[in-house]
């Protein structure tokens, strides 16, 4: 009878704890959504993309899709005879972002406010993903702290109001991480396939996520070593992700008669990252430049074809040639890109508000994340905890930066993972500092009591 009462009492306590946790999570989500709405309202819900920007290209492709014109639009320097940008079938950017926008345009009309509303809601759901990932890898305390930080994270608030790919890619990438952790827990085919689908969608949104395919192979082999059946299921995540690229690749081959699994804009990034200017000008320390505006000696070769596929091939060839001919610059490029990828200091030409916001937010997280990165990775590996996939997610960004260039914009999709690791470090430090302080106080209190007893009795107290 007493045992039944104790069980019921324990169940009641657990229910009350879960209710309080749920209320706190809902409060964090409410604050996060409200903050995103406020920031977007301040910036403007209906502000159109700046001509020539990334957003204008996403918008061009999305509106053509919504009107039934296929995946077509503008791309750099592809022009009509009279010098106007030509709308044409394109693969300049991965289709994920524009396909989502097209669905919104088709349903609600060509309204930028709808995209921003969608992004505010989507990034609020990302807060919930951060909580779930933190809870699976660490504890409720870490999960709640990490999600609360992300709810008011300046970069997240900013990108939620922008017409870019970051909110969508971040959501898909965090979904992939969470589903991979669920697969490691359940070890079933549905979770493996679901994780692969999400990674594939992430790659169709931002092609650089392909680096996670290789890193996930490493994760699967190590995490499920000794159980070949589970290794195969883990490797299936990477396979499913690659299969997700097949329809897009086939479409590009039919249109361009060329193998294009991601996009034709890679040449711009590659040549912009490997040239004499970024290897010598402090202004581009660890960064990149736009080839046709800064590399005048290459300009004619790049724009002459008036074809995005040929342009991509030309730029890739020029970048590889430069890298081969200047091996003495390799270490400089790697070092500067690594520093640029993690620095909390934005360039002086960035608005002062952005520079201050990045410094006071990313700066402390960087310190805590740096302190906890290797200890948590070692702990996960020793205990066979699948949580080290968070470290691989961060490493995929660092590796991307070393190959191309460092950027706070490229870092944003993994900042949520960094916040989780930083929160775990902070909680660990607080718990151990608190425990140490309590132990010191207890020792001092006992010492005083012993001293008092000794003084009253006139003889020493035995140890």
C-alpha positions in Angstrom: 0.0 0.0 0.0 2.8 2.4 1.0 4.6 1.4 -2.2 1.6 2.3 -4.3 1.3 5.7 -2.6 5.0 6.4 -3.2 4.7 5.5 -6.9 1.7 7.7 -7.3 3.5 10.5 -5.4 6.5 10.2 -7.7 4.3 10.2 -10.8 2.6 13.4 -9.5 5.9 15.1 -9.0 7.1 14.1 -12.5 3.8 15.4 -14.0 4.1 18.7 -12.2 7.8 19.0 -13.3 6.8 18.3 -16.9 4.0 20.8 -16.7 6.3 23.5 -15.4 8.8 22.7 -18.1 6.2 22.9 -20.8 5.0 26.3 -19.5 8.6 27.6 -19.6 9.1 26.3 -23.1 5.9 27.9 -24.3 7.0 31.2 -22.7 10.3 31.0 -24.5 8.5 30.3 -27.8 6.1 33.2 -27.2 9.0 35.6 -26.4 10.9 34.4 -29.5 7.9 34.9 -31.8 7.1 38.3 -30.4 10.8 39.4 -30.7 10.8 38.3 -34.4 7.6 40.1 -35.1 8.9 43.3 -33.5 12.2 43.3 -35.4 10.4 42.5 -38.7 7.9 45.2 -38.1 10.7 47.7 -37.5 12.4 46.7 -40.8 9.2 46.5 -42.8 7.0 43.6 -43.8 6.6 44.6 -47.4 10.1 45.9 -48.3 11.1 44.4 -51.6 14.6 42.8 -52.3 17.4 45.1 -53.4 18.0 44.8 -57.1 21.0 42.5 -57.8 21.0 40.9 -54.3 20.6 37.3 -53.4 17.0 38.0 -52.4 16.2 39.4 -55.8 17.4 36.2 -57.5 15.4 34.0 -55.1 12.4 36.2 -55.7 12.8 36.1 -59.5 12.9 32.3 -59.6 10.0 31.9 -57.1 7.7 34.2 -59.0 8.4 32.5 -62.3 7.7 29.1 -60.7 4.4 30.4 -59.2 3.3 31.6 -62.6 4.1 28.3 -64.2 7.2 29.5 -66.1 9.5 26.9 -64.6 12.7 27.5 -62.6 13.9 30.5 -64.5 15.0 34.1 -63.8 18.1 36.3 -63.7 21.7 35.3 -63.1 24.8 37.5 -63.0 25.9 39.0 -66.3 23.6 37.0 -68.5 22.1 39.8 -70.6 20.0 40.6 -73.6 21.6 42.3 -76.6 20.6 45.7 -75.2 22.3 45.0 -71.8 19.3 44.1 -69.7 19.5 41.0 -67.4 17.9 38.1 -69.2 15.4 35.8 -67.6 16.2 32.3 -68.6 16.1 28.7 -67.3 18.7 28.7 -64.6 20.5 26.6 -62.0 22.5 29.5 -60.5 21.1 28.9 -57.0 19.9 25.7 -55.3 16.1 25.5 -55.6 14.9 24.9 -52.1 14.4 28.5 -51.0 12.7 29.6 -54.2 10.4 26.5 -54.3 9.1 27.4 -50.8 8.6 31.0 -51.8 6.8 29.9 -55.0 4.3 27.9 -52.9 3.6 30.9 -50.8 3.3 33.2 -53.8 1.0 30.7 -55.6 -1.2 30.6 -52.5 -1.2 34.2 -51.3 0.1 36.2 -54.2 3.4 38.0 -54.8 3.6 39.4 -51.3 6.9 39.7 -49.4 5.1 40.0 -46.1 3.9 36.4 -46.4 7.5 35.2 -46.7 8.5 37.2 -43.7 5.6 35.8 -41.7 6.6 32.3 -42.7 10.2 32.9 -41.7 9.1 34.3 -38.2 7.1 31.2 -37.6 9.7 28.9 -39.0 12.5 30.3 -36.9 10.3 30.1 -33.8 10.0 26.4 -34.5 13.8 26.3 -34.7 13.8 27.4 -31.1 11.8 24.3 -30.3 14.3 22.2 -32.2 17.2 23.7 -30.3 15.4 22.7 -27.1 14.8 19.2 -28.2 18.4 18.7 -29.4 19.7 20.1 -26.1 17.4 17.9 -24.1 18.5 14.7 -25.9 22.2 15.5 -25.7 22.3 17.0 -22.2 19.5 18.0 -19.8 16.3 20.0 -19.4 18.3 22.8 -17.9 20.7 23.0 -20.8 17.9 22.7 -23.3 15.9 25.5 -21.7 18.9 27.8 -21.4 19.9 27.2 -25.0 16.4 27.7 -26.4 16.0 30.9 -24.3 19.2 32.3 -25.7 18.3 31.5 -29.3 14.8 33.0 -28.8 16.5 36.5 -28.5 19.6 35.7 -30.5 20.3 38.9 -32.5 21.4 37.1 -35.6 18.3 34.9 -35.6 16.0 38.0 -35.1 17.8 39.7 -38.0 17.6 36.8 -40.5 14.0 36.1 -39.7 13.2 39.5 -41.2 15.4 39.0 -44.3 14.4 37.5 -47.6 17.3 35.0 -47.6 17.9 31.3 -47.4 19.2 31.2 -43.8 16.0 30.7 -41.8 14.9 27.8 -44.0 18.3 26.1 -44.1 18.8 26.5 -40.4 15.4 24.9 -39.7 16.1 22.0 -42.1 19.6 21.4 -40.7 18.5 21.4 -37.1 15.6 19.0 -38.1 18.2 16.7 -39.7 20.4 16.8 -36.5 17.4 16.0 -34.3 16.1 13.1 -36.5 19.6 11.7 -36.6 19.7 11.7 -32.8 16.2 10.0 -32.8 17.5 7.4 -35.2 20.5 6.7 -32.9 17.9 6.2 -30.1 15.3 4.1 -32.0 17.6 2.5 -34.6 14.8 2.0 -37.1 14.6 2.5 -40.8 11.8 5.2 -40.7 14.0 7.5 -38.6 17.0 6.8 -40.9 15.1 7.7 -44.0 13.5 10.8 -42.4 17.0 12.1 -41.4 18.2 11.5 -45.0 15.3 13.3 -46.5 15.9 16.3 -44.2 19.6 16.4 -45.1 18.7 16.2 -48.8 16.3 19.1 -48.5 19.0 21.1 -46.7 21.4 20.4 -49.5 18.8 21.5 -52.0 18.5 24.7 -50.1 22.3 25.3 -49.5 24.6 23.0 -51.4 27.4 23.3 -48.8 25.5 20.8 -46.6 26.9 18.1 -48.8 29.9 18.0 -46.5 27.7 16.5 -43.8 27.2 13.5 -46.1 30.8 12.5 -45.7 30.9 13.4 -42.0 27.7 11.4 -41.3 29.4 8.3 -42.8 32.1 8.7 -40.2 29.5 9.2 -37.5 27.5 6.1 -38.5 30.5 3.8 -38.7 31.9 4.8 -35.3 28.5 5.2 -33.5 27.3 1.7 -34.5 30.6 -0.1 -34.7 30.2 -3.8 -33.9 26.6 -3.9 -35.3 26.8 -4.0 -39.1 23.0 -3.9 -39.4 22.9 -0.5 -37.7 25.9 0.7 -39.6 24.0 0.1 -42.8 21.0 1.9 -41.6 23.2 4.8 -40.5 24.9 4.9 -43.9 21.4 5.0 -45.5 21.0 8.5 -44.2 23.7 9.7 -46.5 22.5 7.6 -49.4 18.9 8.9 -49.1 20.2 12.5 -48.9 22.1 12.0 -52.2 19.1 10.4 -53.8 17.1 13.6 -53.0 19.4 15.4 -55.4 18.6 13.2 -58.4 15.5 15.0 -59.7 17.2 18.4 -59.6 20.3 16.9 -61.3 18.3 15.3 -64.0 16.4 18.5 -64.7 19.7 20.4 -65.0 21.1 17.8 -67.4 18.1 18.1 -69.6 18.2 21.9 -69.6 22.0 22.5 -69.7 23.4 19.1 -71.0 25.8 19.2 -68.1 26.2 17.5 -64.7 25.0 20.0 -62.1 24.0 18.4 -58.8 23.8 21.7 -56.9 24.2 25.1 -58.7 26.2 27.0 -61.2 27.1 29.8 -58.8 29.9 27.8 -57.2 32.5 29.3 -59.7 31.8 32.8 -58.4 32.5 31.7 -54.9 35.5 29.7 -55.8 37.2 32.4 -57.9 36.2 35.0 -55.3 38.0 33.0 -52.7 41.2 32.1 -54.6 42.8 35.2 -56.2 45.7 37.6 -55.6 43.5 40.3 -53.9 42.1 38.1 -51.0 45.6 36.8 -50.5 47.1 40.2 -50.0 44.5 42.9 -49.2 43.6 43.2 -45.5 40.2 44.4 -46.4 39.3 40.9 -47.6 41.0 39.1 -44.6 39.6 35.6 -44.7 36.8 36.7 -46.9 36.0 36.8 -50.7 35.2 39.3 -53.4 32.9 39.5 -56.4 35.1 38.4 -59.4 33.7 40.7 -62.1 33.9 43.9 -60.0 37.3 43.3 -58.4 39.2 41.0 -60.7 39.3 43.2 -63.8 41.9 41.0 -65.5 39.5 38.1 -65.4 36.3 40.1 -66.2 36.2 39.7 -70.0 36.8 35.9 -69.8 34.0 35.6 -67.3 31.2 37.6 -68.9 32.1 36.9 -72.6 30.2 33.5 -72.8 26.9 35.2 -71.6 26.1 31.7 -70.3 26.0 30.8 -66.6 27.2 27.2 -67.1 30.3 28.2 -69.2 30.9 31.1 -66.8 30.9 28.6 -63.9 33.5 26.4 -65.7 35.7 29.4 -66.6 35.8 30.7 -63.0 36.4 27.2 -61.6 39.4 26.7 -64.0 40.8 30.2 -63.1 40.5 29.6 -59.4 42.2 26.2 -59.6 45.0 27.6 -61.8 45.7 30.4 -59.3 45.7 28.0 -56.3 48.2 25.7 -58.1 50.5 28.6 -59.0 50.5 30.1 -55.5 51.1 27.3 -52.9 52.9 29.8 -50.7 49.5 31.5 -50.1 47.7 28.4 -48.9 48.6 28.7 -45.2 47.7 32.4 -45.2 44.3 31.6 -46.7 43.6 28.7 -44.2 44.7 30.8 -41.2 42.7 33.9 -42.1 39.6 32.0 -43.0 39.6 30.1 -39.8 39.9 33.3 -37.8 37.3 35.0 -39.9 34.9 32.1 -39.5 34.8 32.3 -35.7 35.6 35.9 -34.9 33.0 38.0 -33.0 34.4 41.1 -34.7 32.6 42.2 -37.9 34.4 44.3 -40.5 34.6 48.0 -39.8 32.4 48.7 -42.8 29.5 46.8 -41.1 26.9 49.0 -39.3 27.9 49.8 -35.8 24.7 48.2 -34.3 25.5 44.9 -36.1 29.1 44.9 -34.8 28.1 45.6 -31.2 25.3 43.0 -31.3 27.6 40.3 -32.7 30.3 41.1 -30.2 28.1 41.0 -27.1 26.2 37.9 -28.2 28.6 35.7 -30.1 31.7 36.7 -28.0 30.6 35.0 -24.7 29.1 32.1 -26.6 32.4 31.6 -28.5 34.3 31.5 -25.2 32.0 29.0 -23.5 31.6 26.9 -26.7 35.4 26.8 -27.1 35.9 25.7 -23.5 33.4 22.9 -23.9 33.8 21.7 -27.5 36.5 19.1 -26.9 35.5 17.9 -23.4 31.9 17.3 -24.5 33.1 15.5 -27.7 35.4 13.2 -25.7 32.6 12.5 -23.2 30.2 11.6 -26.0 32.7 9.4 -27.7 33.7 7.6 -24.5 30.1 7.0 -23.5 28.9 6.2 -27.0 26.5 9.0 -26.9 25.4 10.1 -30.5 25.5 13.7 -29.4 28.9 14.2 -31.1 26.9 14.8 -34.3 26.6 18.4 -32.9 30.4 18.7 -33.1 30.4 17.3 -36.7 27.7 19.9 -37.6 30.0 22.7 -36.3 33.0 21.1 -38.0 31.2 21.0 -41.3 30.9 24.8 -41.2 34.6 25.3 -40.2 35.7 23.0 -43.0 33.5 24.9 -45.4 35.1 28.1 -44.3 38.6 26.7 -44.8 37.7 25.7 -48.4 36.0 28.9 -49.3 35.9 31.8 -46.9 34.8 32.7 -43.4 31.5 34.5 -42.9 29.1 35.2 -40.0 26.3 34.5 -42.4 27.6 31.0 -43.2 28.1 30.5 -39.4 24.5 31.3 -38.5 23.0 27.9 -39.3 25.3 26.2 -36.7 25.2 28.9 -34.1 22.2 27.1 -32.5 24.4 24.1 -32.0 27.2 26.3 -30.6 24.7 27.8 -28.2 23.7 24.3 -27.0 27.4 23.4 -26.3 28.0 26.8 -24.7 25.0 26.3 -22.4 26.1 22.9 -21.4 29.5 24.3 -20.5 27.9 27.1 -18.5 25.6 24.8 -16.6 28.5 22.5 -15.8 30.6 25.4 -14.5 27.8 26.7 -12.4 27.1 23.3 -10.9 30.7 22.7 -10.1 31.4 26.2 -8.8 28.3 25.9 -6.6 29.4 22.5 -5.4 32.9 23.7 -4.6 31.6 26.8 -2.8 29.2 24.6 -0.7 32.1 22.2 0.1 34.3 25.1 1.2 31.6 26.6 3.4 30.9 23.2 4.9 34.6 22.6 5.7 34.9 26.1 7.2 31.8 25.6 9.3 33.0 22.2 10.6 36.5 23.7 11.3 34.9 26.6 13.3 32.8 24.1 15.3 35.8 22.0 16.1 37.8 25.0 17.1 35.0 26.2 19.4 34.7 22.8 21.0 38.5 22.6 21.6 38.6 26.1 23.1 35.8 25.2 25.6 37.3 21.8 26.6 40.8 23.0 26.7 42.1 20.1 24.7 42.4 19.3 21.0 39.6 17.5 19.2 40.6 14.2 17.7 40.6 13.9 13.9 
